[in-house]
Amino acid sequence: MKLIFSLIIIVLGLSLGLTASAQLGEQIQNSLDQTGGMAGFGESAPLDSSDLVANIGQLISIVLGLVGVIFFIIIIYSGFQWMTAGGNEDTVTTAKKRIINSVIGLVIIFLAYLITYFITQTIINTTGYEL
């Protein structure tokens, strides 16, 4: 049973990672299409700071989303482990600690998202720079 659950977690993690890398690759390709491809030797491609800021913001969102999903999967796995402990106190204690630590991790991720959102909104409001 643990093997099947582990395989499901691995497949979900890989599929989420591939989705995130596909989105990032698509954004890079769009940026290259907008700038006319790679710049020739000795000349520079026009850089648009709004594209860079938007790409960094999307990368941060993707990373925070992936980490949040990983913590959520850990919570589900620990709950399953707790329910199937069969009265074994060591397993229950380990599952409880893992759930508490995962919830703390989710709170940290949520706060990191709020802080980045607050900082970017403050920069936009003070400078008038639109993303």
N, CA, C and O atoms as a DFTB+ gen file, in Angstrom:
524 C
 N C O
     1  1       0.815      -1.192       0.000
     2  2       0.000       0.000       0.000
     3  2       0.864       1.264       0.000
     4  3       0.564       2.238      -0.690
     5  1       1.966       1.224       0.806
     6  2       2.865       2.367       0.862
     7  2       3.528       2.598      -0.491
     8  3       3.769       3.738      -0.888
     9  1       3.816       1.517      -1.188
    10  2       4.459       1.622      -2.499
    11  2       3.533       2.316      -3.494
    12  3       3.972       3.178      -4.255
    13  1       2.259       1.944      -3.491
    14  2       1.293       2.563      -4.402
    15  2       1.138       4.044      -4.081
    16  3       1.110       4.879      -4.985
    17  1       1.036       4.371      -2.794
    18  2       0.891       5.762      -2.387
    19  2       2.136       6.569      -2.757
    20  3       2.029       7.711      -3.203
    21  1       3.315       5.975      -2.570
    22  2       4.558       6.646      -2.937
    23  2       4.627       6.886      -4.440
    24  3       5.067       7.949      -4.877
    25  1       4.199       5.912      -5.231
    26  2       4.199       6.082      -6.679
    27  2       3.239       7.185      -7.118
    28  3       3.541       7.950      -8.034
    29  1       2.091       7.261      -6.464
    30  2       1.131       8.317      -6.784
    31  2       1.740       9.684      -6.484
    32  3       1.601      10.610      -7.282
    33  1       2.413       9.818      -5.343
    34  2       3.046      11.085      -4.981
    35  2       4.135      11.446      -5.986
    36  3       4.246      12.605      -6.386
    37  1       4.934      10.473      -6.396
    38  2       6.007      10.726      -7.358
    39  2       5.427      11.162      -8.701
    40  3       5.913      12.118      -9.305
    41  1       4.392      10.466      -9.170
    42  2       3.780      10.810     -10.455
    43  2       3.164      12.211     -10.393
    44  3       3.319      12.991     -11.332
    45  1       2.467      12.539      -9.300
    46  2       1.893      13.873      -9.154
    47  2       2.974      14.943      -9.124
    48  3       2.841      15.988      -9.762
    49  1       4.037      14.683      -8.388
    50  2       5.137      15.644      -8.312
    51  2       5.791      15.867      -9.659
    52  3       6.081      17.003     -10.034
    53  1       6.025      14.789     -10.389
    54  2       6.635      14.924     -11.713
    55  2       5.718      15.647     -12.679
    56  3       6.170      16.492     -13.452
    57  1       4.426      15.323     -12.641
    58  2       3.504      15.984     -13.564
    59  2       3.386      17.470     -13.248
    60  3       3.293      18.286     -14.164
    61  1       3.389      17.836     -11.966
    62  2       3.341      19.253     -11.611
    63  2       4.621      19.951     -12.019
    64  3       4.586      21.084     -12.498
    65  1       5.752      19.288     -11.834
    66  2       7.029      19.866     -12.247
    67  2       7.110      20.050     -13.742
    68  3       7.610      21.069     -14.218
    69  1       6.619      19.063     -14.498
    70  2       6.629      19.192     -15.952
    71  2       5.693      20.290     -16.421
    72  3       5.995      21.004     -17.377
    73  1       4.563      20.425     -15.754
    74  2       3.637      21.493     -16.110
    75  2       4.271      22.858     -15.860
    76  3       4.166      23.764     -16.686
    77  1       4.930      22.993     -14.708
    78  2       5.573      24.262     -14.381
    79  2       6.699      24.570     -15.353
    80  3       6.837      25.711     -15.794
    81  1       7.510      23.566     -15.697
    82  2       8.612      23.813     -16.625
    83  2       8.085      24.087     -18.030
    84  3       8.699      24.853     -18.773
    85  1       6.969      23.483     -18.407
    86  2       6.380      23.754     -19.722
    87  2       5.874      25.195     -19.777
    88  3       6.035      25.867     -20.795
    89  1       5.267      25.670     -18.695
    90  2       4.790      27.052     -18.662
    91  2       5.967      28.021     -18.736
    92  3       5.901      29.024     -19.446
    93  1       7.040      27.726     -18.008
    94  2       8.205      28.590     -18.028
    95  2       8.859      28.576     -19.405
    96  3       9.287      29.621     -19.894
    97  1       8.943      27.404     -20.037
    98  2       9.502      27.303     -21.378
    99  2       8.674      28.081     -22.384
   100  3       9.222      28.709     -23.290
   101  1       7.357      28.044     -22.229
   102  2       6.473      28.792     -23.117
   103  2       6.673      30.293     -22.937
   104  3       6.650      31.045     -23.912
   105  1       6.869      30.729     -21.697
   106  2       7.111      32.146     -21.447
   107  2       8.441      32.589     -22.054
   108  3       8.532      33.679     -22.618
   109  1       9.458      31.758     -21.943
   110  2      10.757      32.090     -22.531
   111  2      10.633      32.164     -24.043
   112  3      11.186      33.071     -24.666
   113  1       9.913      31.221     -24.639
   114  2       9.728      31.236     -26.083
   115  2       8.969      32.478     -26.529
   116  3       9.307      33.072     -27.553
   117  1       7.957      32.876     -25.782
   118  2       7.211      34.098     -26.102
   119  2       8.113      35.326     -26.020
   120  3       8.024      36.230     -26.850
   121  1       8.992      35.349     -24.997
   122  2       9.919      36.467     -24.875
   123  2      10.873      36.515     -26.053
   124  3      11.170      37.591     -26.571
   125  1      11.363      35.339     -26.486
   126  2      12.261      35.291     -27.633
   127  2      11.544      35.721     -28.905
   128  3      12.126      36.408     -29.744
   129  1      10.291      35.322     -29.050
   130  2       9.528      35.721     -30.232
   131  2       9.313      37.234     -30.271
   132  3       9.359      37.848     -31.337
   133  1       9.079      37.828     -29.104
   134  2       8.834      39.267     -29.050
   135  2      10.093      40.066     -29.342
   136  3      10.011      41.153     -29.913
   137  1      11.264      39.547     -28.959
   138  2      12.508      40.293     -29.161
   139  2      13.180      39.937     -30.474
   140  3      14.255      40.457     -30.773
   141  1      12.581      39.074     -31.253
   142  2      13.172      38.710     -32.533
   143  2      14.211      37.615     -32.417
   144  3      15.085      37.505     -33.277
   145  1      14.138      36.823     -31.402
   146  2      15.089      35.722     -31.248
   147  2      16.330      36.174     -30.502
   148  3      16.336      37.223     -29.857
   149  1      17.369      35.379     -30.595
   150  2      18.622      35.675     -29.927
   151  2      19.302      36.840     -30.633
   152  3      19.244      36.944     -31.858
   153  1      19.933      37.697     -29.884
   154  2      20.637      38.825     -30.484
   155  2      21.917      38.326     -31.133
   156  3      22.534      37.369     -30.665
   157  1      22.304      38.980     -32.204
   158  2      23.541      38.610     -32.880
   159  2      24.753      38.989     -32.052
   160  3      24.635      39.675     -31.037
   161  1      25.907      38.541     -32.487
   162  2      27.144      38.823     -31.768
   163  2      27.421      40.324     -31.786
   164  3      27.426      40.943     -32.850
   165  1      27.650      40.906     -30.620
   166  2      27.996      42.307     -30.544
   167  2      26.802      43.239     -30.461
   168  3      26.986      44.439     -30.255
   169  1      25.620      42.748     -30.608
   170  2      24.442      43.599     -30.469
   171  2      23.581      43.043     -29.350
   172  3      23.669      41.863     -29.012
   173  1      22.767      43.880     -28.790
   174  2      21.955      43.424     -27.667
   175  2      20.484      43.440     -28.052
   176  3      20.028      44.272     -28.837
   177  1      19.770      42.504     -27.479
   178  2      18.332      42.438     -27.722
   179  2      17.650      43.477     -26.850
   180  3      18.108      43.745     -25.739
   181  1      16.578      44.060     -27.325
   182  2      15.874      45.037     -26.492
   183  2      15.262      44.341     -25.283
   184  3      14.563      43.336     -25.413
   185  1      15.533      44.882     -24.133
   186  2      15.011      44.289     -22.902
   187  2      13.814      45.090     -22.431
   188  3      13.866      46.315     -22.325
   189  1      12.764      44.397     -22.160
   190  2      11.566      45.025     -21.629
   191  2      11.465      44.624     -20.170
   192  3      11.262      43.448     -19.866
   193  1      11.601      45.572     -19.273
   194  2      11.627      45.254     -17.853
   195  2      10.292      44.695     -17.371
   196  3      10.254      43.950     -16.392
   197  1       9.202      45.043     -18.042
   198  2       7.910      44.522     -17.601
   199  2       7.824      43.020     -17.846
   200  3       7.223      42.293     -17.055
   201  1       8.437      42.546     -18.959
   202  2       8.461      41.100     -19.204
   203  2       9.277      40.386     -18.145
   204  3       8.885      39.322     -17.664
   205  1      10.405      40.966     -17.780
   206  2      11.260      40.350     -16.767
   207  2      10.546      40.286     -15.426
   208  3      10.566      39.251     -14.759
   209  1       9.925      41.367     -15.032
   210  2       9.210      41.413     -13.756
   211  2       8.037      40.435     -13.764
   212  3       7.787      39.748     -12.774
   213  1       7.324      40.377     -14.884
   214  2       6.190      39.452     -14.979
   215  2       6.670      38.003     -14.925
   216  3       6.037      37.166     -14.283
   217  1       7.790      37.701     -15.599
   218  2       8.318      36.342     -15.577
   219  2       8.791      35.944     -14.188
   220  3       8.564      34.817     -13.749
   221  1       9.447      36.865     -13.499
   222  2       9.893      36.565     -12.134
   223  2       8.688      36.355     -11.222
   224  3       8.693      35.449     -10.388
   225  1       7.668      37.176     -11.374
   226  2       6.451      37.015     -10.574
   227  2       5.766      35.689     -10.833
   228  3       5.293      35.033      -9.905
   229  1       5.714      35.292     -12.102
   230  2       5.097      34.000     -12.419
   231  2       5.947      32.845     -11.897
   232  3       5.410      31.836     -11.438
   233  1       7.264      32.986     -11.963
   234  2       8.148      31.937     -11.437
   235  2       7.954      31.778      -9.934
   236  3       7.897      30.658      -9.424
   237  1       7.852      32.900      -9.227
   238  2       7.612      32.837      -7.775
   239  2       6.267      32.169      -7.494
   240  3       6.168      31.352      -6.578
   241  1       5.243      32.499      -8.258
   242  2       3.927      31.880      -8.064
   243  2       3.969      30.384      -8.316
   244  3       3.355      29.609      -7.582
   245  1       4.696      29.973      -9.359
   246  2       4.797      28.549      -9.680
   247  2       5.510      27.802      -8.565
   248  3       5.066      26.736      -8.140
   249  1       6.626      28.368      -8.088
   250  2       7.405      27.696      -7.034
   251  2       6.584      27.602      -5.753
   252  3       6.534      26.542      -5.129
   253  1       5.943      28.695      -5.357
   254  2       5.127      28.657      -4.138
   255  2       3.959      27.680      -4.282
   256  3       3.599      26.998      -3.323
   257  1       3.376      27.611      -5.460
   258  2       2.294      26.655      -5.695
   259  2       2.767      25.213      -5.593
   260  3       2.098      24.379      -4.983
   261  1       3.923      24.917      -6.190
   262  2       4.456      23.553      -6.121
   263  2       4.782      23.152      -4.686
   264  3       4.471      22.040      -4.259
   265  1       5.407      24.056      -3.950
   266  2       5.751      23.741      -2.563
   267  2       4.481      23.563      -1.729
   268  3       4.424      22.691      -0.861
   269  1       3.475      24.380      -1.987
   270  2       2.200      24.233      -1.287
   271  2       1.548      22.894      -1.563
   272  3       1.007      22.266      -0.652
   273  1       1.593      22.447      -2.816
   274  2       1.033      21.137      -3.172
   275  2       1.803      20.022      -2.473
   276  3       1.207      19.056      -1.998
   277  1       3.122      20.154      -2.410
   278  2       3.938      19.131      -1.740
   279  2       3.556      19.039      -0.265
   280  3       3.379      17.939       0.259
   281  1       3.428      20.189       0.414
   282  2       3.022      20.158       1.821
   283  2       1.624      19.582       1.984
   284  3       1.371      18.854       2.944
   285  1       0.728      19.884       1.085
   286  2      -0.631      19.342       1.154
   287  2      -0.612      17.821       1.004
   288  3      -1.340      17.121       1.707
   289  1       0.211      17.310       0.099
   290  2       0.333      15.863      -0.081
   291  2       0.917      15.214       1.176
   292  3       0.504      14.123       1.567
   293  1       1.874      15.888       1.799
   294  2       2.455      15.361       3.044
   295  2       1.391      15.290       4.132
   296  3       1.361      14.331       4.903
   297  1       0.518      16.293       4.205
   298  2      -0.558      16.278       5.204
   299  2      -1.495      15.098       4.950
   300  3      -1.879      14.398       5.888
   301  1      -1.862      14.877       3.697
   302  2      -2.753      13.761       3.370
   303  2      -2.083      12.425       3.714
   304  3      -2.716      11.544       4.296
   305  1      -0.817      12.279       3.359
   306  2      -0.093      11.041       3.648
   307  2      -0.008      10.810       5.156
   308  3      -0.198       9.687       5.623
   309  1       0.276      11.863       5.914
   310  2       0.385      11.719       7.367
   311  2      -0.960      11.383       7.994
   312  3      -1.022      10.592       8.936
   313  1      -2.034      11.971       7.484
   314  2      -3.366      11.621       7.984
   315  2      -3.701      10.164       7.711
   316  3      -4.281       9.476       8.551
   317  1      -3.324       9.700       6.516
   318  2      -3.530       8.290       6.173
   319  2      -2.702       7.394       7.095
   320  3      -3.174       6.357       7.561
   321  1      -1.462       7.810       7.348
   322  2      -0.590       7.038       8.241
   323  2      -1.158       7.013       9.659
   324  3      -1.093       5.983      10.332
   325  1      -1.703       8.117      10.111
   326  2      -2.289       8.192      11.441
   327  2      -3.506       7.278      11.539
   328  3      -3.673       6.574      12.534
   329  1      -4.359       7.283      10.509
   330  2      -5.567       6.450      10.540
   331  2      -5.243       4.962      10.499
   332  3      -5.973       4.154      11.071
   333  1      -4.153       4.594       9.826
   334  2      -3.809       3.172       9.700
   335  2      -2.743       2.743      10.686
   336  3      -2.136       1.685      10.515
   337  1      -2.500       3.550      11.725
   338  2      -1.449       3.230      12.687
   339  2      -1.790       1.991      13.507
   340  3      -0.885       1.292      13.963
   341  1      -3.046       1.712      13.698
   342  2      -3.449       0.517      14.442
   343  2      -3.063       0.570      15.909
   344  3      -2.778      -0.469      16.504
   345  1      -3.048       1.760      16.508
   346  2      -2.747       1.882      17.924
   347  2      -1.270       2.016      18.230
   348  3      -0.915       2.153      19.401
   349  1      -0.399       1.985      17.251
   350  2       1.027       2.147      17.461
   351  2       1.318       3.623      17.777
   352  3       1.200       4.489      16.910
   353  1       1.697       3.888      19.021
   354  2       1.881       5.266      19.482
   355  2       3.032       5.975      18.763
   356  3       2.964       7.180      18.521
   357  1       4.082       5.235      18.424
   358  2       5.208       5.864      17.716
   359  2       4.777       6.371      16.338
   360  3       5.162       7.467      15.929
   361  1       3.989       5.581      15.630
   362  2       3.515       5.980      14.304
   363  2       2.563       7.166      14.404
   364  3       2.623       8.084      13.586
   365  1       1.685       7.148      15.405
   366  2       0.743       8.254      15.598
   367  2       1.505       9.537      15.932
   368  3       1.193      10.601      15.397
   369  1       2.506       9.441      16.818
   370  2       3.298      10.611      17.194
   371  2       4.037      11.173      15.989
   372  3       4.069      12.388      15.794
   373  1       4.634      10.299      15.175
   374  2       5.347      10.739      13.975
   375  2       4.392      11.422      13.007
   376  3       4.720      12.466      12.442
   377  1       3.207      10.838      12.811
   378  2       2.224      11.421      11.894
   379  2       1.755      12.779      12.403
   380  3       1.618      13.716      11.616
   381  1       1.506      12.900      13.709
   382  2       1.068      14.173      14.277
   383  2       2.135      15.257      14.079
   384  3       1.824      16.384      13.693
   385  1       3.377      14.903      14.347
   386  2       4.465      15.877      14.177
   387  2       4.586      16.304      12.723
   388  3       4.809      17.479      12.431
   389  1       4.441      15.351      11.815
   390  2       4.548      15.668      10.391
   391  2       3.395      16.572       9.951
   392  3       3.594      17.479       9.143
   393  1       2.191      16.329      10.476
   394  2       1.043      17.179      10.132
   395  2       1.257      18.598      10.670
   396  3       1.012      19.574       9.961
   397  1       1.708      18.709      11.908
   398  2       1.950      20.031      12.496
   399  2       3.016      20.779      11.704
   400  3       2.850      21.961      11.402
   401  1       4.109      20.097      11.367
   402  2       5.172      20.750      10.604
   403  2       4.709      21.142       9.207
   404  3       5.118      22.183       8.692
   405  1       3.867      20.331       8.590
   406  2       3.342      20.665       7.264
   407  2       2.414      21.865       7.313
   408  3       2.444      22.711       6.419
   409  1       1.595      21.944       8.341
   410  2       0.709      23.102       8.487
   411  2       1.536      24.371       8.716
   412  3       1.216      25.429       8.174
   413  1       2.593      24.263       9.514
   414  2       3.483      25.409       9.712
   415  2       4.117      25.808       8.376
   416  3       4.224      26.996       8.071
   417  1       4.535      24.821       7.583
   418  2       5.106      25.101       6.266
   419  2       4.111      25.785       5.352
   420  3       4.470      26.719       4.634
   421  1       2.851      25.330       5.366
   422  2       1.813      25.971       4.549
   423  2       1.570      27.416       4.977
   424  3       1.363      28.292       4.137
   425  1       1.595      27.658       6.276
   426  2       1.415      29.030       6.774
   427  2       2.575      29.907       6.311
   428  3       2.364      31.050       5.905
   429  1       3.799      29.381       6.370
   430  2       4.969      30.138       5.917
   431  2       4.855      30.450       4.429
   432  3       5.154      31.567       4.007
   433  1       4.426      29.473       3.631
   434  2       4.263      29.694       2.194
   435  2       3.195      30.753       1.936
   436  3       3.382      31.630       1.092
   437  1       2.089      30.676       2.648
   438  2       1.018      31.654       2.486
   439  2       1.504      33.053       2.855
   440  3       1.205      34.023       2.159
   441  1       2.256      33.154       3.954
   442  2       2.795      34.444       4.352
   443  2       3.816      34.959       3.339
   444  3       3.868      36.160       3.073
   445  1       4.631      34.063       2.770
   446  2       5.593      34.475       1.742
   447  2       4.862      35.035       0.532
   448  3       5.292      36.033      -0.047
   449  1       3.771      34.406       0.152
   450  2       2.980      34.909      -0.970
   451  2       2.395      36.277      -0.637
   452  3       2.440      37.186      -1.466
   453  1       1.849      36.432       0.560
   454  2       1.270      37.713       0.950
   455  2       2.322      38.820       0.984
   456  3       2.062      39.942       0.550
   457  1       3.503      38.504       1.497
   458  2       4.566      39.499       1.569
   459  2       4.998      39.930       0.173
   460  3       5.158      41.123      -0.086
   461  1       5.191      38.956      -0.740
   462  2       5.585      39.315      -2.103
   463  2       4.479      40.100      -2.788
   464  3       4.761      41.055      -3.512
   465  1       3.252      39.726      -2.578
   466  2       2.136      40.467      -3.175
   467  2       2.099      41.892      -2.635
   468  3       1.922      42.843      -3.397
   469  1       2.264      42.040      -1.336
   470  2       2.251      43.368      -0.719
   471  2       3.383      44.233      -1.252
   472  3       3.175      45.407      -1.561
   473  1       4.585      43.662      -1.363
   474  2       5.736      44.430      -1.845
   475  2       5.533      44.854      -3.295
   476  3       5.792      46.006      -3.644
   477  1       5.073      43.938      -4.141
   478  2       4.875      44.304      -5.547
   479  2       3.767      45.350      -5.697
   480  3       3.895      46.265      -6.510
   481  1       2.699      45.229      -4.937
   482  2       1.628      46.223      -5.005
   483  2       2.100      47.580      -4.500
   484  3       1.695      48.614      -5.031
   485  1       2.955      47.584      -3.476
   486  2       3.502      48.835      -2.968
   487  2       4.395      49.495      -4.010
   488  3       4.338      50.710      -4.201
   489  1       5.219      48.698      -4.684
   490  2       6.083      49.239      -5.732
   491  2       5.239      49.804      -6.872
   492  3       5.525      50.883      -7.390
   493  1       4.210      49.075      -7.254
   494  2       3.340      49.551      -8.345
   495  2       2.644      50.852      -7.947
   496  3       2.559      51.778      -8.753
   497  1       2.153      50.928      -6.730
   498  2       1.412      52.121      -6.301
   499  2       2.326      53.343      -6.115
   500  3       1.914      54.468      -6.399
   501  1       3.543      53.131      -5.649
   502  2       4.424      54.277      -5.392
   503  2       5.105      54.762      -6.675
   504  3       5.311      55.963      -6.847
   505  1       5.452      53.850      -7.565
   506  2       6.174      54.268      -8.768
   507  2       5.240      54.466      -9.949
   508  3       5.624      55.103     -10.930
   509  1       4.046      53.946      -9.883
   510  2       3.135      54.030     -11.014
   511  2       3.488      53.058     -12.115
   512  3       2.930      53.116     -13.211
   513  1       4.425      52.155     -11.821
   514  2       4.873      51.154     -12.800
   515  2       3.843      50.046     -12.881
   516  3       3.501      49.454     -11.857
   517  1       3.347      49.754     -14.047
   518  2       2.317      48.737     -14.264
   519  2       2.986      47.477     -14.791
   520  3       3.807      47.533     -15.707
   521  1       2.629      46.342     -14.206
   522  2       3.212      45.070     -14.659
   523  2       2.628      44.601     -15.934
   524  3       3.016      43.548     -16.440
